[in-house]
């Protein structure tokens, strides 16, 4: 009877019940449960796990625009006579796609875009800024703005004077440009070139002097026409860039030579003059060092240097001697009064400048204790500076054979080799640089070999005079977008 009762109750319930999926008949489902197999899901049997909450999307920075295929604001030459106008143009930067795969859940942060300048545009901009930097001689800072084809350019230049006698003046140029409604900026650091940056720099070429059996390794500049003479056996060779302010040069030749055989680093005419200074007082070109050692010489004096850093001198009028046996890491200056000539020879250790308004005579080899060609970290630097003459003494003083000079030489009027017809054929070798108002002939006594000291790119002999020219010290050619707004700000 009990079993029959339960069976009857079950039949009643079955006939009166509805659906058990939470919906009544005639309603439409609002959601559906889809079971998807995930290849990264881990199977867990026999345990209950809490529901997994969805991950919060992280804000991802947009990758910077690649340099390849994009162009920075371009530049062409600024007229030298003006500061308030130029003919600069700009190429519109390539737009960046900042969308993400899921724009509904993530907002990207914009980072500055980077553009690489084309080589021609890079060279033009540096040339323009170098010309502007020359005009900062009497002002610590200057600004210039210009507009071309609806694009605005601005440059702020600040002069940083040399901090010591071995440093260079610098100009920091912060440049900005507008293109396509976007702002771009870059910074270029320029330095004033010392005359020691040139292997050889001549103001007025002597028309009676010819380059014949000469070899010049490094930059060569002359403010006038210069003369070459060669034949089938002997030819002058320039292994660096040659520039001249003249429109051409003169050649006397027997036999034919290709220009590329002579000017291995190329030649540029009408390159502009490099003015020689009228005053050459060493401390006019840079502030003195903290503790320089200065010797003031009132009469003609003979100076001899020794490899251990010591040196001696003797007054040629009074025969009074002097000797210093205390090597120093500070620069050493020998400063002669007006009319006094200085005679030098020996082995230089340390940083030394020899200056005479009248003249300097080289009596024998004058070399470094540590030759930078064999000791790259050598700290030996020598500068010979005269308002008038630097001479190589006659053969009976120097002796026969080759002579070698290490250092940067500046002769405001003339560099002279004495008695060129008396000595036997030999070679005059200079490691460093030679600047002069003009030069005498050296042959037949000497063929001349001048090799640049690459350390002069980073440092100059103490108090060595500087040119009125500037050059970019380091610039990667990149422009960066100045705007720092995020994508959210732009929406």
RODO-2510 file (C-alpha; in nm, 4 decimals, decimal comma):
residues 491
     n   res          X          Y          Z
     1     x     0,0000     0,0000     0,0000
     2     x     0,2916     0,2361     0,0770
     3     x     0,4517     0,1704    -0,2643
     4     x     0,1256     0,2388    -0,4436
     5     x     0,0892     0,5673    -0,2530
     6     x     0,4394     0,6937    -0,3587
     7     x     0,3833     0,5934    -0,7197
     8     x     0,0588     0,7920    -0,7357
     9     x     0,2271     1,1022    -0,5826
    10     x     0,5095     1,0889    -0,8422
    11     x     0,2633     1,0736    -1,1332
    12     x     0,0765     1,3783    -1,0019
    13     x     0,3907     1,5866    -0,9745
    14     x     0,5137     1,4881    -1,3199
    15     x     0,1898     1,5881    -1,4870
    16     x     0,1781     1,9353    -1,3194
    17     x     0,5483     2,0482    -1,3318
    18     x     0,7094     2,2948    -1,5926
    19     x     1,0642     2,3419    -1,7350
    20     x     1,3574     2,3345    -1,4947
    21     x     1,6030     2,5577    -1,6896
    22     x     1,4778     2,8805    -1,5211
    23     x     1,2678     2,9868    -1,8227
    24     x     0,8987     2,9632    -1,8838
    25     x     0,7618     2,8508    -2,2149
    26     x     0,7449     3,1319    -2,4701
    27     x     1,0452     3,3304    -2,3234
    28     x     1,3708     3,3957    -2,5086
    29     x     1,7099     3,3191    -2,3575
    30     x     1,9241     3,6299    -2,2841
    31     x     2,2532     3,4494    -2,2307
    32     x     2,4066     3,1269    -2,3336
    33     x     2,6769     2,9326    -2,1606
    34     x     2,9501     2,8256    -2,4023
    35     x     3,2109     2,5765    -2,2950
    36     x     3,5375     2,6434    -2,4853
    37     x     3,8411     2,4285    -2,4682
    38     x     4,1521     2,6335    -2,3902
    39     x     4,4893     2,4901    -2,4829
    40     x     4,6402     2,6677    -2,1813
    41     x     4,3777     2,5431    -1,9271
    42     x     4,4924     2,3009    -1,6633
    43     x     4,2560     2,0137    -1,5825
    44     x     4,1690     1,9815    -1,2139
    45     x     3,9741     1,6767    -1,0960
    46     x     3,8192     1,6160    -0,7538
    47     x     3,8323     1,9746    -0,6217
    48     x     3,6209     2,2858    -0,6290
    49     x     3,7921     2,6078    -0,7466
    50     x     3,6652     2,9656    -0,7067
    51     x     3,5553     3,1534    -1,0160
    52     x     3,8519     3,3189    -1,2070
    53     x     3,8190     3,6944    -1,2424
    54     x     3,9152     3,8476    -1,5806
    55     x     4,2616     4,0178    -1,6029
    56     x     4,2768     4,3993    -1,6021
    57     x     4,4384     4,5249    -1,9270
    58     x     4,7738     4,6977    -1,8736
    59     x     4,8556     5,0286    -2,0410
    60     x     5,1171     4,9623    -2,3086
    61     x     5,3400     5,2398    -2,4475
    62     x     5,3400     5,2889    -2,8194
    63     x     5,6657     5,1920    -2,9828
    64     x     5,8672     5,4927    -3,1128
    65     x     5,8457     5,5521    -3,4835
    66     x     6,1293     5,3870    -3,6715
    67     x     6,3866     5,6223    -3,8177
    68     x     6,3908     5,4431    -4,1509
    69     x     6,1463     5,5810    -4,4012
    70     x     6,0768     5,9050    -4,2129
    71     x     6,2208     6,2495    -4,2637
    72     x     6,2998     6,5259    -4,0130
    73     x     6,2531     6,8926    -4,0792
    74     x     6,4910     6,9660    -4,3617
    75     x     6,7276     7,2616    -4,3841
    76     x     6,9099     7,4592    -4,6459
    77     x     7,1733     7,7247    -4,6156
    78     x     7,1169     8,0329    -4,3990
    79     x     7,2547     8,3532    -4,5541
    80     x     7,5634     8,4567    -4,3602
    81     x     7,4610     8,8212    -4,3487
    82     x     7,1280     8,7731    -4,1733
    83     x     6,9986     8,6281    -3,8514
    84     x     6,6240     8,6685    -3,8946
    85     x     6,5469     8,4816    -4,2139
    86     x     6,6444     8,1701    -4,4029
    87     x     6,5250     7,9297    -4,6632
    88     x     6,4467     7,6233    -4,4585
    89     x     6,1757     7,3717    -4,5393
    90     x     6,0380     7,0668    -4,3654
    91     x     5,9132     6,7300    -4,4754
    92     x     5,6010     6,6088    -4,2995
    93     x     5,6756     6,3256    -4,0592
    94     x     5,5255     5,9848    -4,1190
    95     x     5,2146     5,9284    -3,9098
    96     x     5,2091     5,6472    -3,6575
    97     x     4,9319     5,3900    -3,6149
    98     x     4,8700     5,3916    -3,2402
    99     x     4,5719     5,1500    -3,2399
   100     x     4,5863     4,8353    -3,0318
   101     x     4,4357     4,4947    -3,0941
   102     x     4,1596     4,5607    -2,8411
   103     x     4,0768     4,9317    -2,8415
   104     x     3,7779     4,8796    -2,6122
   105     x     3,9907     4,7660    -2,3225
   106     x     4,3293     4,9434    -2,3564
   107     x     4,4484     5,3004    -2,4100
   108     x     4,8049     5,3500    -2,5353
   109     x     5,0453     5,6133    -2,4041
   110     x     5,2198     5,8108    -2,6801
   111     x     5,5989     5,8402    -2,6563
   112     x     5,8038     6,0904    -2,8553
   113     x     5,8617     5,9866    -3,2136
   114     x     6,2151     5,9904    -3,3496
   115     x     6,3163     6,0961    -3,6983
   116     x     6,6537     6,0589    -3,8653
   117     x     6,7813     6,3485    -4,0720
   118     x     6,8981     6,2874    -4,4270
   119     x     7,2700     6,3427    -4,4764
   120     x     7,2293     6,6452    -4,7032
   121     x     6,9836     6,8082    -4,4635
   122     x     7,2050     6,7257    -4,1661
   123     x     7,5080     6,8884    -4,3287
   124     x     7,3094     7,1989    -4,4231
   125     x     7,1722     7,2499    -4,0723
   126     x     7,5164     7,2104    -3,9141
   127     x     7,6614     7,4587    -4,1611
   128     x     7,3896     7,7098    -4,0794
   129     x     7,4358     7,6782    -3,7047
   130     x     7,8140     7,6987    -3,7375
   131     x     7,7765     8,0342    -3,9126
   132     x     7,5438     8,1590    -3,6436
   133     x     7,7821     8,0394    -3,3720
   134     x     8,0581     8,2571    -3,5166
   135     x     7,8485     8,5610    -3,4306
   136     x     7,8371     8,4761    -3,0582
   137     x     8,1902     8,6090    -3,0013
   138     x     8,0651     8,9084    -2,8015
   139     x     7,7341     8,7728    -2,6744
   140     x     7,6708     8,4758    -2,4448
   141     x     7,3438     8,3763    -2,6120
   142     x     7,1258     8,4445    -2,9132
   143     x     6,7972     8,3283    -3,0621
   144     x     6,6705     8,3062    -3,4163
   145     x     6,3322     8,2174    -3,5622
   146     x     6,2273     8,1750    -3,9213
   147     x     5,9243     8,0587    -4,1145
   148     x     5,9133     7,8835    -4,4475
   149     x     5,6128     7,7357    -4,6276
   150     x     5,3974     7,7628    -4,3163
   151     x     5,6483     7,5892    -4,0877
   152     x     5,8121     7,7675    -3,7959
   153     x     6,1710     7,7098    -3,6880
   154     x     6,3478     7,8332    -3,3768
   155     x     6,7047     7,8007    -3,2484
   156     x     6,8436     7,9090    -2,9117
   157     x     7,2245     7,9251    -2,9010
   158     x     7,4280     7,9544    -2,5813
   159     x     7,8049     8,0078    -2,5645
   160     x     8,0073     7,8033    -2,3153
   161     x     8,3604     7,9501    -2,2928
   162     x     8,6554     7,7181    -2,2479
   163     x     8,7151     7,6260    -1,8859
   164     x     9,0923     7,5973    -1,9243
   165     x     9,3753     7,6596    -2,1669
   166     x     9,3464     7,3107    -2,3178
   167     x     8,9678     7,3104    -2,3638
   168     x     8,7544     7,4525    -2,6481
   169     x     8,4744     7,7072    -2,6583
   170     x     8,1396     7,5391    -2,7164
   171     x     7,7988     7,6510    -2,8400
   172     x     7,4882     7,4551    -2,7436
   173     x     7,2091     7,4900    -3,0009
   174     x     6,8555     7,3839    -2,9056
   175     x     6,6595     7,3680    -3,2303
   176     x     6,2851     7,3193    -3,2697
   177     x     6,0660     7,2964    -3,5776
   178     x     5,6975     7,2639    -3,6594
   179     x     5,5656     7,0333    -3,9279
   180     x     5,2109     6,9160    -3,9855
   181     x     5,0946     7,0679    -3,6575
   182     x     5,3564     6,8703    -3,4613
   183     x     5,6603     7,0047    -3,2775
   184     x     6,0064     6,8506    -3,3133
   185     x     6,3307     6,9289    -3,1361
   186     x     6,6978     6,8410    -3,1378
   187     x     7,0163     6,9596    -2,9674
   188     x     7,3481     7,0127    -3,1415
   189     x     7,6779     7,0766    -2,9631
   190     x     7,9372     7,2737    -3,1583
   191     x     8,2964     7,3518    -3,0675
   192     x     8,5275     7,6272    -3,1807
   193     x     8,8081     7,4865    -3,3937
   194     x     9,1599     7,5617    -3,2790
   195     x     9,4232     7,6140    -3,5472
   196     x     9,5673     7,2829    -3,4291
   197     x     9,2671     7,1103    -3,5945
   198     x     9,4399     7,1594    -3,9300
   199     x     9,7418     6,9610    -4,0370
   200     x     9,8466     7,2639    -4,2394
   201     x     9,6753     7,6006    -4,2682
   202     x     9,8333     7,8836    -4,4722
   203     x     9,7004     8,2362    -4,5142
   204     x     9,9010     8,3662    -4,8139
   205     x    10,0757     8,1151    -5,0356
   206     x    10,4157     8,2360    -5,1522
   207     x    10,4015     8,2385    -5,5355
   208     x    10,7683     8,1303    -5,5428
   209     x    10,6974     7,8161    -5,3399
   210     x    10,5717     7,4909    -5,4907
   211     x    10,4486     7,1732    -5,3290
   212     x    10,6609     6,9037    -5,4885
   213     x    10,7915     6,6128    -5,2860
   214     x    10,5538     6,6757    -4,9961
   215     x    10,3094     6,4567    -4,8077
   216     x    10,0359     6,6020    -4,5886
   217     x     9,8250     6,3673    -4,3780
   218     x     9,5096     6,5419    -4,2565
   219     x     9,3204     6,8657    -4,3241
   220     x     9,4885     7,1236    -4,5479
   221     x     9,3518     7,4766    -4,5940
   222     x     9,4889     7,7832    -4,7706
   223     x     9,3255     8,1246    -4,8082
   224     x     9,4776     8,1845    -5,1521
   225     x     9,5870     8,0006    -5,4647
   226     x     9,8652     7,7484    -5,4072
   227     x    10,1190     7,5913    -5,6407
   228     x    10,1846     7,2281    -5,7291
   229     x    10,4813     7,0923    -5,9198
   230     x    10,5188     6,7284    -6,0189
   231     x    10,6697     6,4979    -6,2764
   232     x    10,6586     6,1288    -6,3610
   233     x    10,8605     6,0290    -6,0552
   234     x    10,7596     6,2768    -5,7841
   235     x    10,4179     6,4101    -5,6923
   236     x    10,2791     6,5888    -5,3820
   237     x    10,0193     6,3865    -5,1945
   238     x     9,7342     6,5103    -4,9728
   239     x     9,5808     6,2319    -4,7676
   240     x     9,3087     6,4480    -4,6121
   241     x     9,0475     6,6994    -4,7241
   242     x     9,1931     7,0038    -4,9067
   243     x     9,0069     7,3356    -4,8987
   244     x     9,0981     7,6725    -5,0447
   245     x     8,9275     8,0087    -5,0434
   246     x     9,0499     8,0604    -5,3998
   247     x     8,8660     7,9409    -5,7062
   248     x     9,1571     7,7243    -5,8295
   249     x     9,5220     7,6275    -5,7819
   250     x     9,8284     7,6416    -6,0073
   251     x    10,0099     7,3426    -6,1529
   252     x    10,3469     7,3033    -6,3197
   253     x    10,3853     6,9510    -6,4479
   254     x    10,5835     6,7300    -6,6796
   255     x    10,3758     6,4222    -6,7427
   256     x    10,0118     6,3582    -6,6646
   257     x     9,8621     6,2819    -6,3270
   258     x     9,5050     6,2331    -6,2208
   259     x     9,3757     6,4813    -5,9667
   260     x     9,2632     6,1908    -5,7484
   261     x     9,6262     6,0742    -5,7281
   262     x     9,7187     6,4031    -5,5609
   263     x     9,4084     6,4929    -5,3602
   264     x     9,3292     6,1579    -5,2024
   265     x     9,0714     6,3122    -4,9656
   266     x     8,9167     6,5450    -5,2239
   267     x     8,9460     6,9191    -5,2782
   268     x     8,6974     7,2038    -5,2305
   269     x     8,7497     7,5486    -5,3819
   270     x     8,5798     7,8733    -5,2703
   271     x     8,5589     7,7278    -4,9216
   272     x     8,5796     8,0648    -4,7435
   273     x     8,8631     8,2302    -4,5538
   274     x     8,9911     8,1410    -4,2099
   275     x     9,1112     8,4656    -4,0544
   276     x     9,4352     8,4681    -3,8596
   277     x     9,4189     8,6664    -3,5345
   278     x     9,6105     8,9908    -3,5004
   279     x     9,6961     8,9313    -3,1338
   280     x     9,8350     8,6001    -3,0109
   281     x     9,8713     8,6439    -2,6366
   282     x     9,8058     8,2909    -2,5024
   283     x     9,5767     8,3975    -2,2200
   284     x     9,3558     8,5927    -2,4607
   285     x     9,2310     8,2631    -2,6023
   286     x     9,1368     8,0841    -2,2841
   287     x     9,1351     8,1424    -1,9098
   288     x     9,4571     8,0305    -1,7428
   289     x     9,4580     7,6984    -1,5641
   290     x     9,4240     7,6817    -1,1882
   291     x     9,7958     7,6425    -1,1170
   292     x     9,9948     7,7036    -1,4347
   293     x    10,3704     7,7337    -1,4207
   294     x    10,4647     8,0529    -1,6037
   295     x    10,8168     8,1623    -1,6966
   296     x    10,8503     8,5195    -1,8228
   297     x    11,1644     8,5701    -2,0333
   298     x    11,2987     8,9222    -2,0910
   299     x    11,5843     8,8431    -2,3306
   300     x    11,6743     8,5985    -2,6058
   301     x    11,6731     8,2607    -2,4331
   302     x    11,7734     7,9056    -2,5209
   303     x    11,5397     7,6379    -2,3770
   304     x    11,6084     7,2654    -2,3597
   305     x    11,3562     6,9991    -2,2558
   306     x    11,4303     6,6587    -2,1031
   307     x    11,2292     6,3364    -2,1124
   308     x    11,1832     6,3215    -1,7340
   309     x    10,9818     6,6444    -1,7348
   310     x    11,2657     6,8738    -1,6330
   311     x    11,3962     7,1607    -1,8465
   312     x    11,6708     7,4220    -1,8485
   313     x    11,7188     7,7647    -2,0037
   314     x    12,0009     8,0117    -2,0511
   315     x    11,9769     8,3840    -2,1143
   316     x    12,1814     8,4561    -2,4282
   317     x    12,2564     8,8120    -2,3191
   318     x    12,3625     8,7573    -1,9574
   319     x    12,4500     8,3862    -1,9825
   320     x    12,2434     8,3347    -1,6664
   321     x    12,1235     7,9725    -1,6419
   322     x    11,8006     7,8280    -1,5058
   323     x    11,6903     7,4738    -1,4314
   324     x    11,3691     7,3141    -1,3047
   325     x    11,3741     6,9514    -1,1959
   326     x    11,0165     6,9343    -1,0736
   327     x    10,7844     6,7719    -1,3305
   328     x    10,4250     6,8943    -1,3099
   329     x    10,0860     6,7848    -1,4323
   330     x     9,9898     7,1501    -1,4791
   331     x    10,0576     7,3374    -1,8050
   332     x    10,3933     7,5143    -1,8382
   333     x    10,4112     7,8484    -2,0219
   334     x    10,7264     8,0175    -2,1515
   335     x    10,6296     8,3773    -2,2329
   336     x    10,8841     8,6097    -2,3961
   337     x    10,8572     8,9886    -2,3915
   338     x    10,8385     9,1914    -2,7096
   339     x    11,1577     9,1593    -2,9165
   340     x    11,2926     8,8477    -2,7415
   341     x    11,3567     8,5328    -2,9466
   342     x    11,3379     8,1829    -2,8041
   343     x    11,5543     7,8863    -2,9161
   344     x    11,4167     7,5380    -2,8442
   345     x    11,5189     7,1722    -2,8641
   346     x    11,4927     6,8488    -2,6650
   347     x    11,2300     6,5996    -2,5470
   348     x    10,9045     6,7363    -2,4061
   349     x    10,7161     6,5677    -2,1218
   350     x    10,3902     6,7299    -2,0135
   351     x    10,1833     7,0186    -2,1498
   352     x    10,3973     7,3092    -2,2694
   353     x    10,3425     7,6309    -2,4621
   354     x    10,6315     7,8446    -2,5907
   355     x    10,5313     8,1958    -2,7000
   356     x    10,7343     8,4814    -2,8467
   357     x    10,6027     8,7926    -3,0208
   358     x    10,9274     8,8111    -3,2224
   359     x    11,0250     8,4569    -3,3195
   360     x    11,1069     8,0974    -3,2244
   361     x    11,4052     7,9044    -3,3620
   362     x    11,4089     7,5221    -3,3658
   363     x    11,7722     7,4165    -3,3244
   364     x    11,7404     7,0377    -3,3268
   365     x    11,4874     6,7571    -3,2869
   366     x    11,1949     6,8569    -3,0683
   367     x    10,9916     6,5484    -2,9802
   368     x    10,7587     6,4010    -2,7171
   369     x    10,8773     6,1712    -2,4420
   370     x    10,5720     5,9552    -2,5208
   371     x    10,5009     5,9443    -2,8934
   372     x    10,1188     5,9257    -2,9321
   373     x    10,1542     5,6997    -3,2354
   374     x    10,2954     5,4352    -3,0019
   375     x    10,1372     5,5549    -2,6766
   376     x     9,7777     5,6603    -2,7569
   377     x     9,7133     5,7902    -2,4040
   378     x    10,0183     6,0171    -2,4111
   379     x     9,9641     6,3449    -2,2234
   380     x    10,2553     6,5262    -2,3881
   381     x    10,1467     6,8392    -2,5785
   382     x    10,3626     7,1175    -2,7198
   383     x    10,2599     7,4450    -2,8792
   384     x    10,5017     7,6898    -3,0464
   385     x    10,3343     8,0273    -3,1065
   386     x    10,4852     8,3437    -3,2503
   387     x    10,3324     8,6644    -3,3816
   388     x    10,6002     8,6703    -3,6499
   389     x    10,8381     8,3813    -3,7299
   390     x    10,9122     8,0189    -3,6541
   391     x    11,2391     7,9033    -3,8089
   392     x    11,4318     7,5816    -3,8558
   393     x    11,7914     7,6785    -3,7891
   394     x    12,0706     7,6570    -4,0448
   395     x    12,2407     7,3203    -4,1153
   396     x    12,5507     7,4030    -3,9079
   397     x    12,3183     7,4299    -3,6039
   398     x    12,0768     7,1421    -3,6607
   399     x    12,3375     6,9089    -3,8089
   400     x    12,2953     6,7010    -4,1223
   401     x    12,0142     6,4560    -4,1861
   402     x    11,6481     6,4474    -4,0951
   403     x    11,4848     6,6602    -3,8289
   404     x    11,1648     6,5787    -3,6408
   405     x    10,9243     6,8163    -3,4658
   406     x    10,6288     6,7152    -3,2477
   407     x    10,3693     6,9773    -3,1653
   408     x    10,1364     7,2449    -3,2982
   409     x    10,3135     7,5378    -3,4661
   410     x    10,1680     7,8841    -3,5292
   411     x    10,3745     8,1494    -3,7094
   412     x    10,1682     8,4623    -3,7653
   413     x    10,3873     8,5822    -4,0519
   414     x    10,6068     8,3016    -4,1837
   415     x    10,7461     7,9549    -4,1255
   416     x    11,1044     7,9492    -4,2542
   417     x    11,3614     7,6819    -4,3316
   418     x    11,7067     7,8454    -4,3335
   419     x    11,9732     7,7889    -4,6003
   420     x    11,7805     7,5401    -4,8107
   421     x    12,0619     7,5161    -5,0684
   422     x    12,3381     7,4254    -4,8201
   423     x    12,2161     7,1097    -4,6550
   424     x    12,2157     6,7616    -4,7986
   425     x    11,8750     6,6230    -4,9019
   426     x    11,6841     6,5039    -4,5954
   427     x    11,3303     6,5070    -4,4549
   428     x    11,1603     6,7489    -4,2182
   429     x    10,8897     6,5600    -4,0299
   430     x    10,6202     6,7309    -3,8256
   431     x    10,3781     6,5362    -3,6071
   432     x    10,0973     6,7736    -3,5199
   433     x    10,0023     7,0830    -3,7196
   434     x    10,1514     7,3863    -3,8929
   435     x     9,9722     7,7218    -3,9289
   436     x    10,1477     8,0193    -4,0846
   437     x    10,0903     8,3448    -4,2657
   438     x    10,3122     8,1960    -4,5363
   439     x    10,5816     7,9309    -4,5699
   440     x    10,9228     7,9356    -4,7312
   441     x    11,0519     7,6655    -4,9611
   442     x    11,2171     7,3702    -4,7891
   443     x    11,3754     7,1909    -5,0848
   444     x    11,6355     7,0846    -5,1742
   445     x    11,7398     7,0733    -4,8081
   446     x    11,4220     6,9059    -4,6866
   447     x    11,1277     6,7204    -4,8284
   448     x    10,8430     6,7860    -4,5874
   449     x    10,6163     6,5285    -4,4222
   450     x    10,3374     6,6567    -4,1976
   451     x    10,1240     6,4073    -4,0063
   452     x     9,8233     6,5122    -3,8023
   453     x     9,8095     6,4367    -3,4300
   454     x     9,4542     6,3063    -3,3854
   455     x     9,4578     6,3957    -3,0153
   456     x     9,4114     6,7587    -3,1215
   457     x     9,0492     6,6704    -3,1957
   458     x     8,9921     6,6349    -2,8212
   459     x     9,2425     6,8770    -2,6745
   460     x     9,4769     7,1538    -2,7783
   461     x     9,8170     7,2573    -2,6475
   462     x     9,7632     7,5009    -2,3585
   463     x     9,6690     7,8490    -2,4748
   464     x     9,6936     7,7609    -2,8442
   465     x     9,4997     8,0122    -3,0616
   466     x     9,1597     7,9292    -3,2071
   467     x     8,9892     8,0030    -3,5364
   468     x     8,6578     8,1807    -3,5856
   469     x     8,4995     7,8573    -3,7082
   470     x     8,2742     7,6081    -3,5342
   471     x     8,1938     7,2463    -3,6134
   472     x     7,9446     6,9983    -3,4717
   473     x     8,1109     6,7921    -3,2046
   474     x     7,8539     6,5170    -3,1903
   475     x     7,5055     6,4944    -3,3384
   476     x     7,3166     6,1796    -3,4246
   477     x     7,0984     6,3601    -3,6787
   478     x     6,7809     6,2723    -3,4891
   479     x     6,4766     6,4890    -3,4261
   480     x     6,2337     6,3960    -3,1479
   481     x     5,8718     6,4912    -3,1195
   482     x     5,8335     6,7513    -2,8482
   483     x     5,4663     6,6801    -2,7612
   484     x     5,4162     6,4709    -2,4454
   485     x     5,0380     6,4269    -2,4631
   486     x     4,8878     6,0787    -2,4365
   487     x     4,6503     5,9226    -2,6834
   488     x     4,3718     5,9721    -2,4329
   489     x     4,4350     6,3477    -2,4402
   490     x     4,4066     6,3461    -2,8167
   491     x     4,0734     6,1598    -2,8268
***
